[in-house]
Amino acid sequence: MKGPLFYAKILLFGEYGIIKDSKGLAIPFNAYRGALKSASNLTGEAEKSNQNLIKLYQYLADLKTDLVHFNLVDFKKDLDNGMYFDSSIPQGYGIGSSGALVASIYDKYAADKITVLENLTRDKLLKLKEIFSLMESFFHGKSSGLDPLNSYLSLPILINSKEHIEPAGIPSQKEGKGAVFLLDSEIIGETEPMVNIFMNKMKNEGFRKMLSEEFSKYTDACIDDFLHGNVASLFGNVKNLSKVVLTNFKPMIPTAFHKVWEHGITSNDYYLKLCGSGGGGYILGFAQDYEKAKVSLQGYKLELVYRF
């Protein structure tokens, strides 16, 4: 057995903000992918994955909801026959490893599933997001459902608010100097502790004010600039966003990268922002001149995502 491929995702803008109903923009990232497979003798990672899927199966079997029903008999049979999720998506890196897994399980076992080929109305998208949120909560305690949605549809998704999401057309890549890239912190991040830190910060009125007046303002401006191809304006807004994140989200930035982050802002060689919940994994970078950024970040592992 070999299932269809599901890709990683990158939340270009909107981390944490989408929990509090500001805009977000997520794009599929085809460099990493995963698929359900089965083998008679499981060892190593495949065996670990199979055990994890058994726990997910139990979680879904106990789920009290009318939103979605699963073909649990087939799911259990496939698990007994050595099913696992074969994935190249690094875990704890903020690019949707659990999202791709959730999308593949929904695709294979959901009864009356909403398919990618249908006319994806706003109601259908919201229903999918709600189902995926329930499913992915198994991994993170609390999930927006956005990662699996992105992986399942394999389309850029614009989050206008919790109740308003839509597929987005992003400008096609150009052979320019500018780039969006990933910087590998070489530290595995965990989503749940980071989200808990954020939720505790939300109890502080000053933090909430910063979130709505600065963080959301620059995030929304970055999304508008990106979607409309306003590159010059985009970099100004990304720089402002990078400053706000460095000042207010320090616990989510690995300590070893505080100076690297600051250097980008002062030199204008690149600007960094969180990729997912932070705490490790990838950090997202934006550069007006990618070659210059590569020199400035010599010794670090960089990966290209998008060219301007």
N, C-alpha and C positions, 0 to 999 in steps of 0.2 A: 504494500500500500504506500502510495505517495500522494499527499494532498497538494493543492495549489499553493503558490508562494505568497507570503505576506511580508510587506516591507517595513523597515524602520521608519520613524518619523522625526522631524525636527520642528519644535515649536519655536518659530523664528522670533515671535514677540508674544508677550502675554503671560509668561510664567508668574504664578501667584496672583496676578491681577484677575485672571479668569475665575479664580475661586471667589473673588469679590465682584464679579460681573462687569469687568472692563473688557476691552477688545482683545482678541488673540488671532494669530495667523500660524497655522501649522501646514507643513509641506511633507510629502513622502520623501524618503531618502533611500534610493534604490541600491546604494552600495552595500547595505546589510539586509538580510532577509531570513525567513524561516518557513518551514513546512512540516506538516505532520507526516511521520514515516513509521514503519514498524519493522521489527527484526525479531527472530526467534531467540537469539542469545544476546541479552543486553548487558553491556559493561560500561563503566565510567560515567561520562556525561549523559549518555542515552538512558542508563538505568536511573540516574538521579532525576532526569526529566520525567520518566515514566512514574516514579514515586510521587513527584510533584503533581502530575496530572491526576493521579488517584485521589490526592487531597482535594484538587479542584473539582473532580467528579463528585466527591462526597459533599462538598460545599454547595454545588449546584443542585444536587439531589435534595438537600435540606432547605433550599431557597423557597420562601413563601411569597410567591408573586404570581399575578395573572398576566404580567407583561410578556413573558416568554416561557415556552415549554420546550424541554429538550428530549431527544430520543435517547434516554438513559440506558436502555437495553443494549443498543448498538455501541454506545460510548463504553460501557463496561466490558463488552465483548472484545472491542478493539484494544482496550487497556490490557486485558488478559492475554491478548495475542502480541503483546510487546510494543504497543504504540508509544512514541515519544515525539517531542518537538525538536527537530533538527534545525538549529539556528546559528547564524553567524553574528547576530546582534549582541554586542557586549551588554552584560547585565549590570545594572547600577550605574549606567552611563548617561541616562536622561534622554535616550533616543527610542524608547518604546519597546523594549524587549518583551514585557508582559502584554503590551498592547497587541503585538503581532500574534502572540499565542492565543489571546482571548478572541481575536478576529477569526483565527483558524478554527477554533472550537465552535464558535457561533455558526460559521459557514458550514461546518460538517454536521452539526447535531441539532441546530435549532429547528423546531417544527414551524411551519408557516413563516420562514425567514423572509426578511425584506432583502431583495437582491439589488445588486449594483445596476442591473439593466433596467430596473423600473424607473418611472418618473419619480425622482426623489423630491417629494414635496417637503415643505418645512416640517410638517407633522411627522412624516416618516423619519426624517433626519433626527428630530428630537426624540422620537421613540427609540431609534437605534442607540443614540447617545445615552439614554436612560438605561437601556438594557446593558450596554457595555459598562456603564458606571457600576451597576450591580455586580456584574461578573468580575470586573477588575478590582473591586473592593476586597476580593479575596487576597490580593497581593499587597495592597497599600493601606488598607484600613479605610481610606476615603479616596475615591477616584472621580474625576470629571467625566470619564468615559471617552475623552477626546482622542487619546492615543489609539485605542482599538478602532474607533470610527475612522480615523485617518488611514490606518493600515487596511481596514476592510474596504474602504472606497478607493484607496490609492489616488486620492485627489487632494489638491490644496484646499484647506477649509478655513473660512473666515468666521470667527466667533464675534458677532456683534454684541451679544449679551447671552445670558443663560437660555433665554427663550427664542433667540434668533441666531441660527447658524445657517451657513449656505456654502456650497462649493464656490471656490474663488478662482478666477483666471489670473495667473501671475505672469508678468512679462517674460518672454522667452529669453534665455541666456544670451549674452553678447560676448564677443571676444575682447572685452575691455580689460583695463588694468585692475578694476575693483573686484572684490570678492567677499563672499561669506565663507568662513572656514570654521573647522572644529579644532580646538586645542585640547590635547589629551592631558588631563591632570595626573594620569596614572594612579589615581586613587579611586576606589569603588565607593560610590555614594549610595546612601539609603534614603528613599523618599519619605518614609513615615516620620523619622525624627526631625527632618527639615520642615515638613508641613506642621508639625507640632510647635516648633520654634516660631513659625509664622503666625500660627493661631494665638500663641501667647502674646506676640507683639501686637496683634490686632486688638488686644484689651487696652492698649495705650492710645489715648485720644490723638496725641501728636503723630503717632505712626499712621493711624487711620487717615488723618488729614493729609500727610505726605503722600499716602497711597492714592487718594482721590485727586489731590491738587497737582502733584508732580509726576509720580510714577505712571498713573493712567493717562495723563495728558501727553507725556512723551511717547508712551507705548502706542496710543491711538495715532499720533502724528507719524510715527515710524511706519505703521501699517499703511496709512494713506499714501505716504511717500513711496513705499515699496510697491504697492499695487499700481500706482500711477507712473512709476518709473522716474520719479523726481529724485535722482541720485544725489545731487548737491545738497538739497534740503534734508534728505535722509541721513546723511553723515552728521550733520549738525544735531539732529534730533537723537541719533544713536549715541553721540558723545554725551549729550545731556542725560540720557537714560543710564549710560555707563557710570556717570558720576553719582546719580541718585542711588543706584544699586550698591556702589562701593561704600557710600555713606550709611545706608540704611539696612543693607542685607549682608553685612560682614560675616555673620556666622555661617552663611550659606556659601561663602567663598573660601576654598581651602587656604589656610594661612600662608602657605608657600607662594600663593599667587596674588597676595595683596599688592606687593611692589610691582609685579608684572602688569597688573591691572592699572595701577596708577601711572606707570611709565607710558602705557598706551595713550592715556588721556593727555599727559603733559607733552609727549612727543608728536602726537597726532599720527603716529605710524599705523595704529590700529586701535579699535575700541572693543572692549570685551563686555559680554553680558552672560547671565545664567542660561544654561541649556537644560531645561527641566527644572527640578527642584534644587539643584546645586549640591554642595557637600562633597563634591568629587565628580568623577565621570568626565564628560566633556564640558568645556567652556566654549561659548559661541563667540566668534570673532568677526569683525567687519573691518575691511581695509580698503582705502581708496586706491592704494597701490600694493597689490598682493606681494610682489617681489620684494618691496621695501619691508613689508611686514615680516616676511620670511627671514630676512637678514636680522631684523630687530629681535625676532623670536628664535634665533639660532639655538639649537640644542633641544628645542621642544618639538614634539610630534604634532604636525599640522595635517589636516585633511580638508580638501576643497569640497565645498557644498554647492556654490552658485557663483557665476561670474556676471559682472556688470559690464 
